[in-house]
Amino acid sequence: MIYLYDQPSHKEEKAIRDLIGEPFNLKTRIKNRPVGSPRLIVNDYSPSLDKHFGQSVDRKFISIERREKGILIYIRNPKNNYVWPIPYYRLTIFKSTDSFNIHAEGYHVNIDLIPARKSVSKFLTKLMETRAEMLDMNHPI
């Protein structure tokens, strides 16, 4: 579920925390760097995300925050801000040479890696490692 995040209510905050966990504290942020991504350029997205990205023809941007049990995608448009919490067990990531795709809950976002810096690739590597660890912990073979 995608939430309007301009003025989040306590109910929405609790739902997000229950789904993907609390934000990392300062000690954990320093230990598990990077926790957040830089601003990422969106190439393509699901038609059902149109209302969240807005109708402008400008470039679309998102940022991603890692949490204990999932990720939080921040979608910003000129009028409103939205968040899309995704638990690791629902998250699917496909990486190619020039982009990566995030799929979950019937939505997808294609993100450009061409202007990517080292920080983006380091963040993606850490994200995929964390996801693999969480899935191994929760679903032993």
SESEMI-175264 format. One line per 4 residues: for each residue x, y, z of N, C-alpha, C. Coordinates in nm, 2 decimals. Layout:
BEGIN
X:Y:Z:X:Y:Z:X:Y:Z ~ ...
//
This chain:
BEGIN
0.08:-0.12:0.00:0.00:0.00:0.00:0.09:0.12:0.00 ~ 0.05:0.22:-0.07:0.12:0.35:-0.08:0.05:0.45:0.00 ~ 0.13:0.52:0.08:0.06:0.62:0.17:0.10:0.76:0.13 ~ 0.00:0.85:0.15:0.03:1.00:0.13:0.11:1.03:0.26
0.22:1.10:0.24:0.32:1.12:0.35:0.34:1.27:0.38 ~ 0.26:1.36:0.34:0.28:1.50:0.37:0.26:1.53:0.52 ~ 0.16:1.47:0.58:0.14:1.48:0.72:0.09:1.35:0.77 ~ 0.19:1.26:0.79:0.15:1.12:0.83:0.08:1.11:0.96
-0.03:1.03:0.97:-0.10:1.01:1.10:-0.02:0.90:1.18 ~ -0.06:0.90:1.30:0.00:0.79:1.39:-0.04:0.65:1.34 ~ -0.16:0.64:1.29:-0.20:0.51:1.24:-0.12:0.47:1.12 ~ -0.09:0.56:1.03:-0.01:0.53:0.91:0.14:0.49:0.95
0.19:0.57:1.04:0.33:0.55:1.09:0.34:0.41:1.16 ~ 0.24:0.37:1.24:0.24:0.24:1.30:0.23:0.13:1.20 ~ 0.14:0.15:1.10:0.13:0.05:0.99:0.26:0.03:0.92 ~ 0.33:0.14:0.89:0.46:0.13:0.82:0.56:0.06:0.92
0.57:0.10:1.04:0.66:0.03:1.14:0.63:-0.11:1.15 ~ 0.50:-0.15:1.16:0.47:-0.29:1.18:0.51:-0.37:1.05 ~ 0.50:-0.31:0.94:0.53:-0.38:0.81:0.68:-0.40:0.79 ~ 0.76:-0.29:0.80:0.90:-0.29:0.77:1.00:-0.26:0.88
0.94:-0.23:1.00:1.03:-0.21:1.11:1.06:-0.06:1.14 ~ 1.13:-0.03:1.25:1.16:0.10:1.29:1.28:0.15:1.20 ~ 1.30:0.28:1.19:1.42:0.33:1.12:1.54:0.29:1.21 ~ 1.65:0.28:1.15:1.77:0.24:1.22:1.81:0.35:1.31
1.87:0.32:1.43:1.92:0.43:1.52:2.06:0.47:1.47 ~ 2.11:0.57:1.53:2.24:0.63:1.48:2.35:0.53:1.48 ~ 2.36:0.45:1.59:2.47:0.35:1.60:2.46:0.25:1.48 ~ 2.34:0.20:1.46:2.32:0.10:1.35:2.34:0.17:1.21
2.30:0.29:1.20:2.32:0.36:1.07:2.47:0.37:1.04 ~ 2.55:0.40:1.14:2.69:0.41:1.11:2.75:0.27:1.08 ~ 2.71:0.17:1.16:2.76:0.04:1.14:2.72:-0.02:1.01 ~ 2.60:0.00:0.96:2.54:-0.07:0.84:2.53:0.03:0.72
2.62:0.12:0.71:2.61:0.21:0.59:2.62:0.13:0.46 ~ 2.55:0.18:0.36:2.46:0.30:0.35:2.32:0.25:0.39 ~ 2.24:0.33:0.46:2.11:0.30:0.49:2.01:0.36:0.39 ~ 2.04:0.48:0.34:1.96:0.54:0.24:2.03:0.56:0.11
1.95:0.57:0.00:2.01:0.59:-0.13:2.01:0.74:-0.16 ~ 2.10:0.78:-0.25:2.08:0.92:-0.30:1.96:0.93:-0.39 ~ 1.93:1.04:-0.44:1.81:1.06:-0.53:1.84:0.98:-0.65 ~ 1.74:0.90:-0.69:1.75:0.81:-0.81:1.65:0.85:-0.92
1.69:0.84:-1.04:1.61:0.88:-1.16:1.53:0.76:-1.20 ~ 1.40:0.79:-1.22:1.30:0.68:-1.26:1.29:0.69:-1.41 ~ 1.31:0.57:-1.47:1.29:0.56:-1.62:1.15:0.53:-1.65 ~ 1.09:0.44:-1.58:0.96:0.39:-1.61:0.89:0.34:-1.48
0.76:0.33:-1.48:0.69:0.28:-1.37:0.55:0.23:-1.41 ~ 0.49:0.16:-1.32:0.36:0.10:-1.35:0.26:0.21:-1.38 ~ 0.16:0.19:-1.47:0.06:0.29:-1.49:-0.02:0.32:-1.37 ~ -0.03:0.23:-1.28:-0.11:0.25:-1.16:-0.04:0.35:-1.06
0.09:0.38:-1.09:0.16:0.48:-1.01:0.15:0.62:-1.06 ~ 0.08:0.64:-1.17:0.07:0.77:-1.23:0.02:0.88:-1.14 ~ -0.08:0.85:-1.06:-0.13:0.95:-0.96:-0.03:0.98:-0.86 ~ 0.06:0.89:-0.83:0.16:0.92:-0.72:0.28:1.00:-0.78
0.32:0.98:-0.90:0.43:1.06:-0.96:0.38:1.19:-1.02 ~ 0.26:1.21:-1.04:0.21:1.34:-1.10:0.21:1.33:-1.25 ~ 0.15:1.44:-1.31:0.14:1.44:-1.45:0.25:1.52:-1.52 ~ 0.34:1.58:-1.45:0.45:1.66:-1.51:0.53:1.58:-1.60
0.59:1.64:-1.70:0.68:1.57:-1.80:0.83:1.58:-1.75 ~ 0.85:1.64:-1.63:0.98:1.64:-1.58:1.03:1.51:-1.54 ~ 1.16:1.50:-1.51:1.21:1.37:-1.46:1.15:1.33:-1.33 ~ 1.13:1.21:-1.31:1.08:1.16:-1.18:1.19:1.11:-1.09
1.18:1.13:-0.96:1.29:1.09:-0.87:1.23:1.01:-0.75 ~ 1.30:0.92:-0.70:1.27:0.85:-0.58:1.40:0.84:-0.49 ~ 1.38:0.81:-0.37:1.49:0.77:-0.28:1.44:0.65:-0.20 ~ 1.54:0.57:-0.16:1.51:0.44:-0.09:1.58:0.44:0.05
1.50:0.40:0.15:1.56:0.38:0.28:1.55:0.23:0.32 ~ 1.66:0.18:0.37:1.66:0.04:0.42:1.61:0.04:0.56 ~ 1.53:-0.06:0.60:1.48:-0.08:0.74:1.51:-0.22:0.77 ~ 1.48:-0.26:0.90:1.51:-0.39:0.95:1.44:-0.50:0.87
1.31:-0.48:0.84:1.23:-0.59:0.77:1.19:-0.55:0.63 ~ 1.24:-0.44:0.57:1.20:-0.40:0.44:1.26:-0.27:0.40 ~ 1.21:-0.21:0.29:1.25:-0.08:0.24:1.14:0.01:0.24 ~ 1.17:0.14:0.24:1.07:0.25:0.23:1.11:0.33:0.11
1.03:0.34:0.00:1.05:0.42:-0.11:0.98:0.55:-0.10 ~ 1.05:0.66:-0.11:0.99:0.79:-0.11:0.97:0.84:-0.25 ~ 0.84:0.87:-0.28:0.81:0.92:-0.41:0.77:1.07:-0.39 ~ 0.84:1.16:-0.46:0.81:1.30:-0.44:0.76:1.36:-0.58
0.65:1.43:-0.57:0.61:1.51:-0.68:0.58:1.65:-0.64 ~ 0.56:1.74:-0.73:0.54:1.88:-0.69:0.43:1.91:-0.59 ~ 0.33:1.82:-0.59:0.21:1.85:-0.50:0.22:1.77:-0.37 ~ 0.25:1.65:-0.38:0.25:1.56:-0.26:0.37:1.47:-0.25
0.39:1.42:-0.13:0.49:1.32:-0.11:0.43:1.19:-0.07 ~ 0.48:1.08:-0.12:0.42:0.94:-0.09:0.53:0.85:-0.04 ~ 0.50:0.75:0.03:0.59:0.65:0.07:0.53:0.51:0.04 ~ 0.62:0.42:0.00:0.58:0.29:-0.04:0.66:0.19:0.04
0.60:0.14:0.15:0.68:0.04:0.23:0.67:-0.10:0.16 ~ 0.78:-0.16:0.15:0.79:-0.30:0.09:0.87:-0.39:0.18 ~ 0.80:-0.49:0.24:0.88:-0.59:0.32:0.97:-0.67:0.23 ~ 1.08:-0.72:0.28:1.17:-0.80:0.20:1.11:-0.92:0.14
1.01:-0.98:0.20:0.96:-1.11:0.15:0.87:-1.08:0.02 ~ 0.83:-0.95:0.00:0.75:-0.91:-0.12:0.84:-0.85:-0.22 ~ 0.96:-0.82:-0.19:1.05:-0.74:-0.28:1.12:-0.83:-0.38 ~ 1.12:-0.78:-0.51:1.19:-0.85:-0.61:1.27:-0.74:-0.68
1.40:-0.76:-0.70:1.49:-0.67:-0.77:1.56:-0.74:-0.89 ~ 1.55:-0.67:-1.00:1.62:-0.72:-1.12:1.72:-0.61:-1.16 ~ 1.85:-0.65:-1.18:1.95:-0.55:-1.21:2.01:-0.59:-1.35 ~ 2.02:-0.48:-1.43:2.08:-0.50:-1.56:2.20:-0.41:-1.57
2.26:-0.39:-1.68:2.38:-0.31:-1.69:2.35:-0.16:-1.68 ~ 2.23:-0.11:-1.72:2.20:0.03:-1.72:2.08:0.07:-1.63 ~ 2.02:-0.03:-1.57:1.90:0.00:-1.48:1.88:-0.11:-1.38 ~ 1.79:-0.08:-1.29:1.74:-0.19:-1.20:1.59:-0.17:-1.18
1.52:-0.28:-1.16:1.38:-0.28:-1.14:1.34:-0.33:-1.00 ~ 1.25:-0.26:-0.94:1.19:-0.30:-0.82:1.05:-0.34:-0.84 ~ 1.01:-0.46:-0.81:0.87:-0.51:-0.82:0.82:-0.55:-0.69 ~ 0.70:-0.51:-0.66:0.63:-0.56:-0.54:0.48:-0.52:-0.54
0.40:-0.60:-0.49:0.25:-0.57:-0.48:0.19:-0.52:-0.61 ~ 0.23:-0.57:-0.72:0.17:-0.54:-0.85:0.22:-0.41:-0.91 ~ 0.31:-0.34:-0.84:0.37:-0.22:-0.90:0.52:-0.25:-0.94 ~ 0.57:-0.17:-1.03:0.71:-0.18:-1.06:0.77:-0.04:-1.08
0.90:-0.02:-1.06:0.97:0.10:-1.08:1.10:0.06:-1.15 ~ 1.13:0.13:-1.26:1.26:0.10:-1.33:1.35:0.23:-1.31 ~ 1.47:0.20:-1.25:1.55:0.31:-1.21:1.68:0.31:-1.29 ~ 1.72:0.43:-1.34:1.84:0.45:-1.42:1.97:0.44:-1.35
2.06:0.36:-1.40:2.19:0.35:-1.33:2.30:0.41:-1.41 ~ 2.27:0.47:-1.53:2.37:0.54:-1.61:2.45:0.65:-1.53 ~ 2.38:0.75:-1.47:2.45:0.85:-1.40:2.49:0.81:-1.26 ~ 2.48:0.68:-1.23:2.50:0.63:-1.09:2.64:0.65:-1.05
2.65:0.68:-0.92:2.77:0.70:-0.86:2.81:0.57:-0.78 ~ 2.92:0.56:-0.72:2.96:0.45:-0.64:2.86:0.43:-0.53 ~ 2.81:0.54:-0.48:2.72:0.52:-0.36:2.59:0.44:-0.40 ~ 2.55:0.46:-0.52:2.43:0.39:-0.57:2.46:0.24:-0.58
2.57:0.20:-0.64:2.60:0.06:-0.65:2.63:0.00:-0.51 ~ 2.69:0.07:-0.43:2.72:0.02:-0.29:2.59:0.00:-0.22 ~ 2.50:0.10:-0.23:2.36:0.09:-0.17:2.29:-0.04:-0.22 ~ 2.29:-0.05:-0.35:2.22:-0.17:-0.41:2.28:-0.30:-0.36
2.41:-0.31:-0.36:2.47:-0.43:-0.31:2.43:-0.46:-0.17 ~ 2.44:-0.36:-0.08:2.40:-0.37:0.06:2.25:-0.41:0.07 ~ 2.16:-0.35:-0.01:2.02:-0.38:-0.01:2.00:-0.53:-0.05 ~ 2.06:-0.58:-0.15:2.04:-0.72:-0.20:2.10:-0.82:-0.09
2.21:-0.78:-0.03:2.27:-0.86:0.08:2.17:-0.87:0.19 ~ 2.12:-0.76:0.24:2.03:-0.76:0.35:1.90:-0.84:0.32 ~ 1.85:-0.82:0.20:1.73:-0.90:0.16:1.76:-1.05:0.16 ~ 1.87:-1.09:0.11:1.91:-1.23:0.11:1.92:-1.28:0.25
1.98:-1.21:0.34:2.00:-1.25:0.48:1.86:-1.26:0.55 ~ 1.78:-1.16:0.53:1.64:-1.16:0.59:1.56:-1.28:0.54 ~ 1.57:-1.31:0.41:1.49:-1.42:0.36:1.55:-1.56:0.41 ~ 1.68:-1.57:0.43:1.74:-1.69:0.48:1.71:-1.71:0.63
1.70:-1.60:0.70:1.67:-1.61:0.85:1.52:-1.65:0.87 ~ 1.44:-1.60:0.79:1.29:-1.63:0.81:1.24:-1.75:0.74 ~ 1.32:-1.80:0.64:1.27:-1.92:0.57:1.39:-2.02:0.55 ~ 1.43:-2.09:0.66:1.54:-2.18:0.64:1.51:-2.30:0.55
1.60:-2.35:0.48:1.58:-2.46:0.39:1.58:-2.59:0.46
//
